[in-house]
Amino acid sequence: MEKNSVLGSNLRVVALLGLTWLLFWPARSQAQENYFVTYTQHMEEPGNLEFATKSVAGFPQAGNAFLGNAFELEYGVKTWWTSELYLDSQTTANESSLFTGFRFENRFRPLLGEHWINPVLYAEFENINSADKALLEVVGHDGINDFLERNDRSEKEREVELKLILGSNFKGWNVSENFIAEKNLAAEPWEFGYAVGVSRPLSLAASPNPCRLCRENFTAGAEMYGGLGDRYSFGLHDTSQYLAPTMAFHLPSGPTVAVSPGFGLNSNSHGFLLRFGVSYEIDQFVSRLRGKR
């Protein structure tokens, strides 16, 4: 019964993304991110709009299987400024499906051009509830026990999240580090976390012949992320930690499809998380709308 519920939710997500893809097929797709938790220094091109979904399936032994979803709209405001809106939802087997809130984030890149290390400043406001299972980041003492209780959205969580994003490109490799600080506005202490990612295309040289399954269309990598405690107990004690390989397929003139099996590194973590997502970018979205009038 649990597997059927999760599978049904997966199919609905895929169908919605397929419809979006067909509606905007003439546009060009360009991948901005190769990770699920770690942010790189790459910004959205000004005027471009990206539709994306990030989903995570978990299978806790002492609880019900779940599927957390975050539907993303990312817009390039300026060369140095990217803005995003997330709409979160989740389905838990034998329980219910819920809309769990929204997140509004902005990223600012103070140094334009490519440098050895490229810093990006990140600020987000979250208005979600206690049933949220999108797992877009892990901070503080977040752990598997938070996912064992039955769905309850009565507790509102209004939070501010700040990140320092550092990214570097070297001979085709991308190395990104994120340092996270999150504060619940209801007098809770600051919580901390991190994410680190490394990735590279399977080939840096483009094939001379048109093809979809060329090596240069695939990017492989890995990311590690977890909590670092809070203001009163900073460190790795009683936190959850994860290591996850990643693979992304950038379909020419189409969407980017990504998958990442994640593995918990301690007893406070989920033993296994399966992340998957689809993204699709529309060049000069506002200009296209004006041109159709």
Secondary structure, DSSP 8 states (H G I E B T S, - for coil): -HHHHHHHHHHHHHHHHHHHHHHTTTS------S-SS---S----TT-EEEEEEEEEE--TTS--EEEEEEEEEEEEETTEEEEEEEEEEEETTS-EEEEEEEEEEEE-SS-S--SSEEEEEEEEEEEETT----S---BT--GGGGSS-----SEEEEEEEEEEEEEEETTEEEEEEEEEEEETTT---EEEEEEEEEEES-SS--SS--SS-GGGEEEEEEEEEEEEESSSBSSTT--EEEEEEEEEE-TTS-EEEEEEEEE-STTS-SEEEEEEEEEEETTHHHHHHHT-
